[in-house]
Amino acid sequence: MSATIPAGTRIDPARVAVLRDRERARLTQRTRRSGELYARARAVMPGGVPSQFQKADPWPVYLDRGEGARVWDVDGNDYLDFHNGFGVMCVGHANPVVAAAVKARMDAGTHFAAPTEGSVVVAEELRRRWGLPHWRFTNSGTESTMDAVHLARGHTGRDVIVKIEGSYHGHHDAVMVSVKPPPALMGDRDRPAPVPYGLGYPASAVEQTRPVPFNDAAALERLLGELAGRVAAVIMEPAMMNVNIVPPVPGYLERVRELTRAHGVVLIFDEVKTGAAVAAGGATELFGVTPDVVCLAKAICGGLPGGAVGMTAELAALVEDGRVRQQGTFNGNPLVMAAAQATLLDVLTPAAYERLHRLNRALMDGCERVIAAYGLPAHTVGMGSKGCVTMSPEPVREYRDYVTRINHDLTELAWLYHMNRGVFMTPGADEEWTLSVLHADAHVARYVEVFETFARDVTTA
Ligand SMILES: Cc1ncc(COP(=O)(O)O)c(C=O)c1O
């Protein structure tokens, strides 16, 4: 999952700064029309964007349309899309199979707030993929993890939620803690402080969430022992996906499963990013550890806004009789279900996963060749349709490594190189690429070619 780590050339920060300024100026120049839209947008939307994650400097690149593996911005620049809507678009843009299903549903009525067969078909498919017997639908990853927390608290009668330091699980109170804690506030590694991610959460809510480092089962064991009888849930991404990609070390997830069971704690896997993207049954299938609750969204609905929560029969009983309230006007919306059904049954087939895995391997291998040839202090990490170049010569095992080991200036510069050369990449140092079934070998080759241009420029004296 993680390739060999090369020795590394010394990178000159002054050169990085010069290249960054040059590439930023180039991006600004190429995206003038985005700049105009940004000026308009700022008058009606804080930061000129519908969601904080879309903010960018000096402005976001506003897109016009997408087809297959390509997107076009409002200036008419076209790009190969490796951002893929934060990993949602594994089906590719305007996928004809998904589009036909959605159009047919459009003509047959899009919303009833009464169940349709589509929700049954999708729930059956999720049960088949994840092995958990019961499913409900939501409208986003945030709602999925919120419902999971309610389930855990309802089931155990306890309040405390344990989460992984540096993980993002959506923007509800229980999980907006220690998402990207500033080093000055995060406390000792042995006892990380719960740090709210922004304003607006009651102090009492923040106190109920306790962070632990990823990949450290002993730290989790200590905390569960210390808080014996008070912890409702451990919520975690089985592989961290918002600090580049950080895979679990061998044996870690198995030990987490044992510990949560021993302490009567509900184990929640947040598979919003990994679900249907790293394997048919997500990280649960890939790593062979089944939690009590799985949270899904993003890739499962093929580009429409939806999510799902999978649960054990014991937890489902709480939902069935309404002791835990799981509900929403748009849950299981027919249009979203039509997209999810086409995505899961007709597009993301076993053959599609094989192809995604092969392409991803080729992309990682290509980047590894460049890293080795230029002695970049970097390595690749990836699984399924997702991967990244982590700008660190050493592996990253947890958030604190991400803070101290990664050269974030290099990550930003690589992003600018890609954006200026027709490769649309996820903004921010924290992210990864996501491939779609409509990506081809030539697209992967182009990514590697641009990465090589970056590597050559940044290592040339
Ligand atoms: C791991 C994880 N969980 C939950 C969420 C929240 O999902 P949404 O943005 O659909 O609310 C995200 C969003 O990026 C995520 O990456």
Ligand as a Chemical Component Dictionary entry (heavy atoms), coordinates in Angstrom:
data_LIG
# 
_chem_comp.id                   LIG 
_chem_comp.type                 NON-POLYMER 
_chem_comp.pdbx_formal_charge   0 
_chem_comp.three_letter_code    LIG 
# 
loop_
_chem_comp_atom.comp_id 
_chem_comp_atom.atom_id 
_chem_comp_atom.alt_atom_id 
_chem_comp_atom.type_symbol 
_chem_comp_atom.charge 
_chem_comp_atom.model_Cartn_x 
_chem_comp_atom.model_Cartn_y 
_chem_comp_atom.model_Cartn_z 
_chem_comp_atom.pdbx_ordinal 
LIG C1 C1 C 0 -14.048 10.873 6.305 1  
LIG C2 C2 C 0 -15.161 11.849 6.152 2  
LIG N1 N1 N 0 -16.259 11.728 6.919 3  
LIG C3 C3 C 0 -17.300 12.568 6.807 4  
LIG C4 C4 C 0 -17.276 13.589 5.900 5  
LIG C5 C5 C 0 -18.436 14.520 5.785 6  
LIG O1 O1 O 0 -19.119 14.281 4.603 7  
LIG P1 P1 P 0 -20.053 15.395 3.954 8  
LIG O2 O2 O 0 -19.141 16.475 3.454 9  
LIG O3 O3 O 0 -20.792 14.673 2.879 10 
LIG O4 O4 O 0 -20.949 15.892 5.034 11 
LIG C6 C6 C 0 -16.158 13.771 5.073 12 
LIG C7 C7 C 0 -16.115 14.852 4.093 13 
LIG O5 O5 O 0 -15.135 15.090 3.428 14 
LIG C8 C8 C 0 -15.062 12.872 5.209 15 
LIG O6 O6 O 0 -13.955 12.996 4.455 16 
# 
loop_
_chem_comp_bond.comp_id 
_chem_comp_bond.atom_id_1 
_chem_comp_bond.atom_id_2 
_chem_comp_bond.value_order 
_chem_comp_bond.pdbx_ordinal 
LIG C1 C2 SING 1  
LIG C2 N1 SING 2  
LIG C2 C8 DOUB 3  
LIG N1 C3 DOUB 4  
LIG C3 C4 SING 5  
LIG C4 C5 SING 6  
LIG C4 C6 DOUB 7  
LIG C5 O1 SING 8  
LIG O1 P1 SING 9  
LIG P1 O2 DOUB 10 
LIG P1 O3 SING 11 
LIG P1 O4 SING 12 
LIG C6 C7 SING 13 
LIG C6 C8 SING 14 
LIG C7 O5 DOUB 15 
LIG C8 O6 SING 16 
# 
